[in-house]
């Protein structure tokens, strides 16, 4: 701890000036939430599929697509158990996290999901797609 010229106590080292401190925008908490939600590769996979579609995608179709991607199989050779396990994980874990972060909109009554209309989400997905999709 140090004291400045007015006698105020500071926890910053003496060589750190006010211009060295980066301002934190209140929007950064929203971005933190997006990054946390997109830290899981299955959730990014969901988002990549949604980003390719102009229309909402059914949870059943998403379950097949994600199961195929995660198992590196075609949809035609997936077992019912693989698809159901993925659907359960989507509904109970992944879609709620993506919804809470404002990344997707999940209409439970219709059983469909769409990517939320957010430039920040699109920017994060664009950056992730270069790594995830090559």
C-alpha positions as CSV (number, residue, x, y, z in Angstrom):
1,X,0.0,0.0,0.0
2,X,1.1,3.5,-0.7
3,X,-0.1,7.1,-0.1
4,X,-0.6,9.7,-2.8
5,X,0.1,13.4,-2.5
6,X,-3.2,14.0,-0.7
7,X,-2.4,11.3,1.9
8,X,-4.9,8.9,0.4
9,X,-4.0,5.2,0.8
10,X,-3.8,3.2,-2.4
11,X,-3.4,-0.5,-3.0
12,X,-1.7,0.2,-6.4
13,X,2.0,0.1,-6.7
14,X,3.5,3.6,-6.9
15,X,4.5,3.1,-10.6
16,X,0.9,2.5,-11.7
17,X,-0.8,5.7,-12.7
18,X,-4.5,6.4,-13.3
19,X,-3.9,6.2,-17.1
20,X,-2.6,2.6,-16.7
21,X,-5.9,1.4,-15.3
22,X,-8.4,0.2,-18.0
23,X,-12.0,1.2,-17.5
24,X,-14.4,-1.7,-17.2
25,X,-17.5,-1.3,-19.2
26,X,-20.7,-2.6,-17.7
27,X,-21.3,-4.5,-20.9
28,X,-18.3,-6.7,-20.0
29,X,-20.4,-8.7,-17.5
30,X,-22.6,-9.7,-20.4
31,X,-19.6,-10.7,-22.4
32,X,-18.3,-12.7,-19.5
33,X,-21.6,-14.6,-19.5
34,X,-21.3,-15.3,-23.2
35,X,-17.7,-16.5,-22.9
36,X,-18.6,-18.9,-20.0
37,X,-21.6,-20.3,-22.0
38,X,-19.5,-20.8,-25.1
39,X,-16.6,-22.4,-23.2
40,X,-18.2,-25.8,-23.8
41,X,-17.6,-27.3,-27.3
42,X,-21.1,-28.8,-27.4
43,X,-22.7,-25.5,-26.8
44,X,-20.6,-23.9,-29.5
45,X,-21.6,-26.8,-31.8
46,X,-25.3,-25.9,-31.1
47,X,-24.6,-22.3,-31.9
48,X,-22.7,-23.1,-35.1
49,X,-25.7,-25.1,-36.4
50,X,-28.2,-22.4,-35.4
51,X,-26.0,-19.7,-37.1
52,X,-26.3,-21.7,-40.4
53,X,-30.1,-21.6,-40.3
54,X,-32.4,-18.6,-40.9
55,X,-35.3,-20.5,-39.3
56,X,-35.6,-22.0,-35.8
57,X,-34.2,-25.5,-35.4
58,X,-36.1,-28.2,-33.6
59,X,-34.5,-29.6,-30.4
60,X,-34.8,-33.1,-32.0
61,X,-32.8,-32.0,-35.1
62,X,-30.2,-30.3,-32.9
63,X,-29.9,-33.5,-30.8
64,X,-29.1,-35.5,-33.9
65,X,-26.7,-32.9,-35.3
66,X,-24.8,-32.5,-32.1
67,X,-24.7,-36.3,-31.4
68,X,-23.4,-36.9,-35.0
69,X,-20.7,-34.2,-34.5
70,X,-19.6,-35.4,-31.1
71,X,-19.4,-39.0,-32.2
72,X,-18.1,-38.3,-35.7
73,X,-20.8,-40.4,-37.2
74,X,-23.4,-39.6,-39.8
75,X,-26.9,-39.0,-38.7
76,X,-28.0,-42.2,-40.4
77,X,-25.9,-44.5,-38.2
78,X,-26.7,-42.9,-34.8
79,X,-28.5,-45.0,-32.3
80,X,-31.7,-43.9,-30.6
81,X,-29.8,-44.0,-27.3
82,X,-27.1,-41.6,-28.6
83,X,-29.7,-39.1,-29.8
84,X,-31.8,-39.3,-26.7
85,X,-28.8,-38.9,-24.4
86,X,-27.8,-35.8,-26.4
87,X,-31.4,-34.4,-26.4
88,X,-31.5,-34.8,-22.6
89,X,-28.2,-33.0,-22.2
90,X,-29.3,-30.2,-24.4
91,X,-32.7,-29.7,-22.7
92,X,-31.4,-30.1,-19.1
93,X,-28.0,-28.4,-19.3
94,X,-26.8,-26.7,-22.5
95,X,-29.9,-24.9,-23.8
96,X,-30.6,-23.4,-20.3
97,X,-27.0,-22.0,-20.1
98,X,-27.2,-20.6,-23.6
99,X,-30.6,-19.1,-22.9
100,X,-29.5,-17.6,-19.6
101,X,-26.5,-16.0,-21.4
102,X,-28.8,-14.5,-24.0
103,X,-27.2,-16.5,-26.8
104,X,-30.2,-18.5,-27.9
105,X,-34.0,-18.3,-27.6
106,X,-35.6,-21.7,-26.7
107,X,-39.3,-22.0,-27.3
108,X,-40.1,-25.0,-25.1
109,X,-43.8,-25.1,-26.2
110,X,-42.8,-25.3,-29.9
111,X,-39.7,-27.3,-29.2
112,X,-37.5,-25.1,-31.3
113,X,-34.3,-23.0,-30.8
114,X,-33.0,-20.0,-32.6
115,X,-29.9,-17.9,-32.2
116,X,-30.6,-14.6,-30.4
117,X,-30.2,-11.5,-32.5
118,X,-27.1,-10.1,-30.8
119,X,-24.0,-8.6,-32.6
120,X,-21.9,-9.6,-29.6
121,X,-22.9,-13.2,-29.9
122,X,-22.3,-13.3,-33.7
123,X,-18.8,-11.8,-33.2
124,X,-17.9,-14.4,-30.6
125,X,-19.2,-17.2,-32.8
126,X,-17.4,-15.9,-35.8
127,X,-14.1,-15.9,-33.8
128,X,-14.9,-19.4,-32.4
129,X,-15.8,-20.8,-35.9
130,X,-12.3,-20.2,-37.2
131,X,-11.0,-22.5,-34.5
132,X,-13.9,-24.9,-34.2
133,X,-14.6,-25.4,-37.9
134,X,-11.2,-24.7,-39.3
